[in-house]
Each structure stands twice: as C-alpha cells, then as structure tokens.
Amino acid sequence: MTDPFGRTIDYMRLSVTDKCNLNCFYCKTGPVKHLSHEEILRIEDFTKVAEAFIGLGGKKFRITGGEPLIRKGVCALIENLVSLGATVGMTTNGVLLKRFASELKCAGLNGLNVSLDTTDGQVYRSIGGGDVSEVIDGIILASDLGFSLKINAVLMKGINDDVFPLAEFAKQAGAELRFIELMPFSPTEKLISDKFVSAAEVAERHGLSRTERAGNVTFYEGRGYRVGFITPLSEKFCASCNRLRLTCTGKLLPCLHSDVSFDVRPYLSDYEGLKQILIRAAGAKQPCHQLEKGVRQNEEMGSIGG
C-alpha cells in the first residue's frame, strides 16, 4: 500500500490503552479521561485491523499505550500478530518490564523501546513519578534475555540535556540511545517554549560529531559514545514516514500531528471494509507535518500513543 506521495505504508502503531502508571508532564496535563470498557478496542479488534493491514502489505507493528503492559491480553495480541507473519516491537516505560520480560520473549516480541529520560532517581520522579530502579532492572533483564533494545529519552533543556549519563547506561546495557526532541501538542504548548532544545544545539555543546542519518534517527559520536537524535522539529523526516497509528478507541491517524482520523469500528466485522478504510487513511497522509506553521494535534500524546 502506498500513499499519494509514493511512500510505502507498511508499519502500524497500535495504542492498546490510554492508561499509564506514570504521569510525565510532557505527555499529559492531568488525569486521562476515564474510558468505558465499551469505548476500548478488544484484543480481537486490534488483531482484525492488523490482519487487514497485512493483507495490504503491512509488515511491522509497534505496541504502545499509555503503558501497554497495563493492558490485559497484550501478550496474546503479540502472539496473534507474530502468527500472522508480522514483526512486532513494543514501546514501554519499563516500570513493569521486569515482571513481563520473559513472557514477552515467549510471545515472540522482536524488540523493545524503553522510555527512560534519566537515570537519576530524583529527576525521574520529578518528571513523571515512579522508581527509576525498577526501569533499570527491567532493561538489564531484557538485555540478558536477548531483546533488541532501544532507550528513548525526551530531550529537555536543563533536565537531561547532558547526554552522557544516559549514554553510559545505554552502552552498559547494550542498548541504542535516542533522544527525541520535544514535540508540540496543543495541550502542552507552554512546555515546548520552556524546555525545547534542538539536537544540533546539544550535539555542538558536547562536541559530538554527526556520523550518519538512518531513517528518522541522526547519529552522533563523541567521548566513546554513539548517541541518536530524533528530530521532528529541527530536521523533519516526514519524507520517509511509512506508518499509520491506531488509537485504543479505534481512531486511525495518518499523521501524529494532525486531527484527521478515520474510525475503524464500523468495519470490524468486515475484512474488505477494513482494508478500504486503511487505504483511505493512507490516502489522507500529507507530505509532511506543519508544526512550524502552528498546526497542532489537539489531543495529548498520552491519549494517542507513543
């Protein structure tokens, strides 16, 4: 399946829940609206959408949240996707990773992206609450189990823009480290002006040398470390976008930074209907986001999925 600009759309992110066991201030401005059981897609519904997507050439899925390890049946969903021939990854905050890592491995999960903004316990609590040692223990276990590991850190001025402590931990854990520039959403607009710092500025400050661009990640090296930066604002990578997003309420999003969405719910019992709504969503993708023009997603990141 291709979009109007010739990009092959073969990757889907599945947000299986809006609930999270952390409260990171860049993700949400307050408690997430409580959704009823009927408003949330079932594991079987996600599987149906995935099957239709695979029927159109889809190859890769990433399970996200909220925090996906909160969702009952998430390992069953992974097993379903793997049985359909897909490659499956997960983005998690890692708080429950130590408890579920072995089960995830048995389910066939290919790789883990763990959100970790700092290894400093006090700073970690100030960002979203929680105990950073739980996350660190989970990452170490996942590394021991042989997972392909990436650590994602949201880059914030004055909080974690000294990249080397995380770089050292990532190196010890055998994980790839990527810092993600703060992305503006309407509800968290003020945060951007207060805490945004570009990847290039941080790299220059620390004497890092740019080495390569791989997909949506720009890699730098220095002091024996390799650090990646994901730069949705300072260096767009929309030209290589190959994904759709499905929220836990059944909204299909062509772009993270647009309010355009398509509802899959009316088609959950109609395989061909699902394929057509997926084709429509791919057809609605724009050449690039327009964040620099003030176009914002009105939902919070916590309601959409990572």
N, C-alpha and C positions, 0 to 999 in steps of 0.2 A: 504494500500500500504506500502510495506517495501523496505528498501534499501539493498545493498549487505551485510550489517553488522547486519541485523536483527532489525534495528531501524524502528519504525512505523512513517511514514511521513504523518502527518495529520494536519499540520499547514502551512499556506502560508502568506507571507507578500506581500502586493500589493502597490507598489510605484506609486501613481496616477499622480504625476507631479515631474519634476526636479526643478521647480521654488520654490523660498523661499523668504520670506520678511525679513530674516536676512542674515548675511554674516559671519558666525562663522569660524574662521581661521582653526579649526581642521577638518572642513567638506569640504572646498573647498579653492583652492589657488587663485581664481579670479572669474570673472563673468562666470556663467554657459553658455555653448554654447546654442545659441537660436535654439530650435527645431521647425520645422514647424508643423502646425496643423495635417498634414498627418502622421507625424512620431510618434504621440502620440496615444496610445490606447484610444478608446472611452469607456465610461462607460459601454456600452453594451458589449464590448470586454472583459473587466475585468469580467463581470458577466458570460460570456460564459466559460471563463477559470475556474472560481470558480465553476460553475456547474459541469464541468468535474472533477475537483479535488474532489468535494463532492461525485461524482459518484465512486471515487476510495477510499472513506473512509475519505476524508478531513472533519475536524470539526471546525477549527478555522482560522480566518483571522485577520490580523492587517493591517489597512490602514496607509500608511506612505507617505512621499514625498521625497525630498523637503518639503514643508509645505502643507499638504493635504487640509487644509481649504481654500487654494487659489483656488483649483480645483472646477470649476462649476460642479454640479451634484454629489458631493461626498456623500451628504445625500441620494440621490436616490440609489447610489451604496450600501450604508449600508442597506437601506430598502430591496434591492434585495437579499443581502446575508442573511439577517435575515429571509426573506420569504422562503429561501432555507433550513432553519433549522440550519444555522451556528451561532457560537458565534463570535462576531465582536468587536475588540478593535481598538484604534487609537493612534498613536504617533504624537504629535503636539508640536510646540514650544510655544503654548499658547497665542501668540500675538492676535489672533482673537477669542480666546475661549469665551470671554465674549459675543461676538456677536452671536456665533453659538451654545453655550452650550445647550440651550433649544431645538433647532432644532435637535441636535444630539441625545438628550434624546428621543425625539418623534420618531426619525428614528429607534430606537432600539439598539443604541450603548451600549455595555456592560461595557466597561471600557476605561479609558484614561491614557496614559502615557504622562506626560508633561515634556519636556526638559527644565531644569532650572539649570544652572551651579552655580548661586549665587543669593542672594537677594540684593546685593549691586549694586545700580544703576550705579555707575561709572564703576565698574568692568564689569558689564553686557554689557554696551555699548562698552567697550574695546574688548570684546570677539567677538561680532557679530553685534553690533548696537542695536537699539530698546530701548524701555522703559520698564523696568522690572515691573513697577507698573501695566501695562496692563496685564502682565502674572499672577501676584499675584492676581489681581482682578478676572481673569478668573478661576484660581484654586479655589478660595474661592466660586465662584458661582457654579462651577462644584461639589464641595463638598456639598453645600447646596441642589443641585439637586439630590444628592444620588449616584453619579457615584463612582465606584470603582476607586481609584486614586493612581497612582504611579508617583513619581518625579524622573526623570533620570538626573544625573549630570555627565558630563565627568570629570574625576579626573585629575587635572593638578597641577604639582608641583609649589608652590609659588603663585598660583592663588586661588584655592579653596580647598587646602588640609587640611585646618582647617574645619572639617566636621560639627561642632556643630551649626553654624548659620543656615545652611540649615536643619539640623536635628530638630532644634527648630521650624522652619516654617512648616516643614512636619508634625510634631506632632500636631501643632495647626490646620492644615488643614485636619487632619485625613488621611494623605497620607503615603504610604510606600516609603521610600527614598532608592534609589540605586545609588551608584557611579560606573561609568563604566570606567575601565582602558582605557587609550588612545590606539587605535588600529592603527598599521602602514599600510598606503596605500602608494604606490609609490610616488604620487604627494606631500604627506605631511610627507615624511620620516624624514626631519630635525626636525620637530616639536616634534617627538617622543623622539629623543635624548635629546632635550632641556627640555621637560615638563613631560616626563613619570615619574610616581611614582607608585609603586605597592600598592595594597590594604593592604597587610600584613605590609608593612612599615608604612603606615598611621595609621593602627589599633594599632600597637605597640607604636607609638609615642603618641597616645591619650589615651593609657591604655584601649583599647576596648578588650573585651573578646569574642572569637569566640563561637557561640552557636549552629548553625546548618547550613547545606547546603540544600537548597531547589531548585531543578532544576539547573538553571545556576547562582543562587544567593547564596553567602555566607553571613550569618548574624552575626553581632557582636552587643554586648550591652555594655553600659557604661554611667555613669552620668544620668541615667534615659532615655536614648535614645536607639532605635534599628535602626541600620544602615546596609544596604545591600551593597555588593560589587559584581560587575560582572567582572570576571577576565579572559578574553580571552587569556592573555599572561601568567600571573604568575600561573594560575591554570586552565588549559583547562577544558572545559565542553562539548567537541565535542561528547563524548560517548552518551550524552542524546539529541543530536540535532535531532529535528523532523520536520524541516522546509525546504521549498523551498521559493525562492524570485522571484517575477515578477516585472521587471522594467517598467516604463511608456512607453518605446519603444518596449515592448514585448519580452524582453530577460528573459529567465527563468534561474536562477542561483541556482545550487545545493549547493554552498558554498559562503559565503560573501567574503572569502579571496582566491578566485580562479578565473581565467579568463575563465573557462569553462562555456559556456552558450548555451541555446537552444532557437530558435526563434519560438514563438507560432503563428506568423502572418499567415503563410501559412495554418494553421489549424482552423482558427477562424470560418469557416462555416462548420466544420467537427467535430462533437462531439467525435466520436471514434478516429479521428486523434489527437484531443487534449488530450484524455486520454493516447494515446500511447506516445506522446511527454512528458507528465508528468511522465509516467513510465520510459522513457529513462533518464529524468533528475534525478529522484530518484535513478536510477541505476548508475548514474555517481557520486554520493556522495562518498567522500573519508572518511577513518576512522577518520581523524582529519586534521585541517589546519596545515600548515608548516611554520608559521610565524618565528619561531625560526631558520629556515634554510634559511631565506631570501626570501621565496616565498611571493610575494605581489600581491594584486589586483591593476591593473594599472588604473582603474577608480577611481575618487574621490568618497568619501562617499555621497556627495551631488547629484551625478548622479545615485546612486544605490538605495538609500532609507534607512531609519533607521531600 
